[in-house]
Every structure is written in structure tokens, then in C-alpha cells.
Amino acid sequence: MTTEAPIIELKDISYFYASSKTKALDSVSLKIYPGEKIAILGANGAGKSTLFRHLNGILRPSSGQILINGQEITRKNIKQVRQTVGMVFQNPDDQILAPTVEQDVAFGPMNMGLSQEEVERRVAEALELVHMSGFEERSPHHLSGGQKKLVAIAGILAMRPRVVVLDEPTAGLDPLTASQVINMIEEMNLQLGITVILSTHDVDIVPSFAERVYVIHDGRIGAEGTPEEIFSKCDLLRNAHLRMPRIAEVFRLLQESGVDADIQITPSEARNEILRLLRMHA
């Protein structure tokens, strides 16, 4: 674990929607450190989107404290907070508004008061990072779902945030496009050092992506740990209406068949374990 101070810290936050007497978030505490890749894992309706809307001040907690770079979010610093923490919504149509890709990606930097030259430079760099160069004059509303997602991410990257929060970034995408989006998010973290926090209910994308995982259920954090730690807790997953990754299920079935196999959760670890088993029985 890093010795740096957390870039985001939630201290015992709770939140009620006005239309409900039930807590949408219930005493949530977590710490996110610079440069991390974090997954917030939970079933649909667990509270992931509500949690994420607190991270850049879209929602304010009913109780508790949210610190960004050690400072509580206030009306005075909300603009700075949103330049530090960029959010990509689950549905890219919720944040893509301009008639062309170039204009949409330029919207954030222009509202930061940057020069036209700097705006153009940032737009070009952001589109290159998400592999969408050449789409500048295209209408974003005529793009595929995956391409729209990349344009939304580019719009956030052009503002140069230190943290990018992605709400269900693979929702509605086919498996190949979802894999491409996750790979791009990993590149963003590796090349730019951006802290990445994504929410998902898809247990199969978490093991290869996340360094740490928070499991959320009924608005509460049920557990925190590495993917290996989280996916070793069958009761936790069952109670949160989740399952083991498909790869892990294969090894569990092998164990039930009497094979002395260790459960693995990533493709590379699975390959190594299969090779070990083959050598044992050669």
C-alpha cells in the first residue's frame, strides 16, 4: 500500500433520496490512493451510481464527510473538485451534447478558460489516447455505443483530471468492444498515471483490471481487498448477489471432480495452473 495520502476519502457517508425512507448509501467509508485502479463491485441497485455521484459533488451526503485531496467538497471549491475528479456516466448520451466529436471533447477545456490553441491540442491528444483520431467531424450520435463511450472518456481526459470515475463502462457493449474499452482504461492509467475508479456488476472484468475491490450491497460496503481475496469469499459474493468469475468456476468444478487444482481468477494464472497440472500427470 502506498504511503501517500488518499486522493479521495469517504468518511461514514450516508445518503437518502427525498422520495425514499431507505438509505441509498449507509455509512460508507473508503480510501482511494493516487494511481490506483479500483473496482466498485455490486449487483444492479446496490448503490454504485449513487456513490459515484458523490465523488465529484453531483450529490451531497446526508451525513458523513467526503475529502478530495484532503479538502471537503464545498460550493467554493466544487469547480476545482470537478477538474480533479472527472466522471463518465453509464449512458454516454447523458453527457455527449455537441454536434461533432471535436466540439464535444472541446467543451470541457473551453469552459476552463483555456486558449483556443491549448483547447485544440488537448482535444487532439485526448482523441489519440482513446484511438478516435479521424472522427473529429463525425456526429457522436451516429457512432456505435462503444465509440460514444470513448468520446465521453476523451471529453473527460481533455480536462486533465487526476481521477477518472467510470460508471459501468462496459454496460451495453458486446464482449469485444467491452474488452477494448477496458484495455484503453488501463492504458490511461499506465501512460498518464490517472487514478481510475470503475463500477461494475461484471465479475469477469474485475480480476485482470483492479488492484483493489470494494463490494457494495444495499448501499453498504461489504468488503474490501484484492481480487484474489474478494473472490475467495463465496458467502460474501452470494449475499451480494454476485458470483465467482467464469475462470474460477472452472477450477471449482475441477476440485469437485477430485482434481488437486488451485482456484485461479485470471487467464494468465489459469494457464500456469493448467500447465502445472499437466506436468504433474505427464
N, C-alpha and C positions, 0 to 999 in steps of 0.2 A: 504494500500500500504506500502511496506517495506521502511524503511529509508536508506537501503543500497544503495550504488552507483550501477548503472546498470552494468551488466557484458558485455552486448552488447548495443551499442548505434549507431544508424544511424542518421546522420545529413544532411538532404536535399540532398540525393544522387540521381543522375540521371545516366542512362546508355544507350548508343547507341550501337547496334551491327553494325559492319562495313558494313554489307550488307543492312542496313535499315536506312532510314532518320527519322523514327519514334522512339521516346524514348521507350525502353523496360521497363525502370523504370523512373518515373518522380517525382522528389522532394520528395522522400520517407524519412520520419523520424519516428523512433520508439525507444523504450527503453525496454530492457529485463532485469529483475532482477534475482539474484541468487535464484534457487529453484523453479522458476515458471514453470507452464505448459501453453504454449502459442499455439494457433492455428492461422495460417495464412490461411484465408478462401477466396477462389476465384474460379471462373469458369476456365475451361481449357483455357490456353492462357492469363491469367490475369497478369502473371509476377512472379508467385510464385517461379518457379525453378530458374529464373534469380536472384531474390532476394536472394535465399538461397545460390547461388554460390558466392555471395559477403561476406557471413558471415564467411568464413574461407579462403578468399583470392584467391579462384579459379578465380574469376573475380575481376577487379578493377573498381571502379566507374569512369564515365566520369567526374563527378563533385560531390562535397559533401565530407563528411568525415565519416569513419567507425572507431569506437573505440571499442577495446576488452580489458576489464579490464582498461579502461581509456587511452589506448595507441592506436595510429593509426597504421594500418597494414602497414608494410614496408618489403622490401626484407630481412632486417636484423632479423626481429622477426617473419617471416612467419612460421618457423618451430614451434616456441612456440605457435603461434596462432592456428595452426592445432592440437597441442596437447591439447589445451584448448577447441577448438570447433571441435567436430567430426561430420562428415556428412555421412548420409546413403542415397544413391541415390534411386530414384524411382524404377529403374530396378536393382535388386541385381547382375545380371550378369555383370553390369558395374564395379563392384568392387570386385567380387569373382574371383580370378585368380589361386589359388594353387590347386594341385591335390587332397588334402584331406582337410576336415573341420579343423582338428587340425593345419595344416600348414597355412591355410588361416587366421585363427584367430591369429596365432603367428606372422604373417607378420609385423604388426604394432609395437608390442613390441620389436621384434628383431631389427627393424630399429631405435629404440630409444636407442640402445646400452645396453640393459639390459642383465643381466646374464642369462644363459640357465635355471637355476633353477627358477629365477623370471619369465621368459617368460612362462615356463610350469605352474607355479602357477596361473598366470594371465589368461592363456588360460582355465585352469580347472574352475576357478571362473566365467569367462565370459560365458562359455557354461552352467554352472549350473544355472546362473542367467536367461538365456533365455530358460531353460528347454531343452537343446540339449546335455546334457551329454550322452555318449554312442555312439555318432555319429562321434567321433574323426577320425576314419579311413575311413569314408564314403566319396565318391566323392561328392562334393557340387553340381555338375552339374547333379546328378541323384536324387536330392531332389525335393520335391514339391516347389511351389512358396512361400508358407508361411514359409517353413523350410529354404529356401535360404535367405529370408528376416531376419530371426532370426540369421543365421550365419553372415550376413553382420552387424547386430547390435552387435553381440558378438565381431566381429573384432574391432569395434569402442570402445566398453566397455573395452576391454583388454588394451587399451591405457590410460584408466582412465581420460577421458576428464571431464571438469566441465559442458560442454554444449553438448547436442546431438541434431543435426538438422536432421529431417527425412522428406524427400520429398515424399509426397503421400504414406505413409507407408502401406495403405490398398489397393492401386491400384492393380487390377487384382486378388484379393483374394476373395474367397467365404465368405459369411457373418459370418460363424462360425470362420474361420481362421482369418478374419479381427478383430473380437471381441477378439480373443486370443492374437493377436499382440498388440492391444490397451491395454489390461489388463497387458501385460508384460511391455509395456512402462510406464504405471502408477506405476507398482512395482519398476521399475528402478528409477523413480523419488522419490517414497516414501522411499525406502530402502537405496538408495545411495545419495539422495539429489541432483541428477543431474538435471540441468535446461533442460527442454525438449521443443523444438520448432518443431511443425509439420505443414506441409502444407497439405491442402485437399480441394476438392470441395464437399465432402460428408457432408452435413449439419447435418446428423443424428448422426455422431460420436462426434460432437463438444460439445453439451451441457453437457454430462456427463464427458468429459475429461478436457476441457480447463477452466482455471481461467480467462484468458483474451483472446480476439479475435481481430485480425486485419483483416478487409475486404479489399482485394485488387482487383482493377478493372482497366483494361487498364494501368497497371503499376503505378497506384496511390493508396495510402491508402485512402479508402473512409470513414472509421470509425474505432474506437477502443472502446472497452468496454467489460463488462461481457457478457456471452452468453445470459442472460436474456435481457440485453439492446440491443444487436445486433438483436436478433430475434423478438424484438417488433417493428422493423422498416421495415414495409412491402415495402415501396418505395425504401429504400436502397437495400434490397435484390433483388427486381425486377430489379433495374437499374444495379446491379452487376451480373445479370443472375443467381441468386440463388433463393431458395425457403425456406419456413419455414420447420422445422423438421416435420416428419410424425406425431409425437405425438401432436405437436402444431396444425397441420391441423385438427386433430380430434376435438380438443376443439373449434377451429374456426367454424367448421361445427355445433357443438352443439350450439354455440352462435347464428348462423344464424337460427337455429331451435327454438330459443326462450328460450334456457336453460341458466340460470344465472351462467355460468361457467367462471372461470378464466383460461386463456390460460397457459398451462404448457409445459415444454420442455424436462423434464427428466422422466424416468419411475417411480422413487420414488415419485416425485412431482405429477405425473399424478394419481398414486394410491391414494395419500392423497386427491386430489381434487375429485376423483370419490367417495371415502368414504364419504367426506363432503356432496356431492350432494345426495347420498343415504340416509344419516341421515336426510337431510332437507326434503326429500319426503317420509320418512318412516311413 
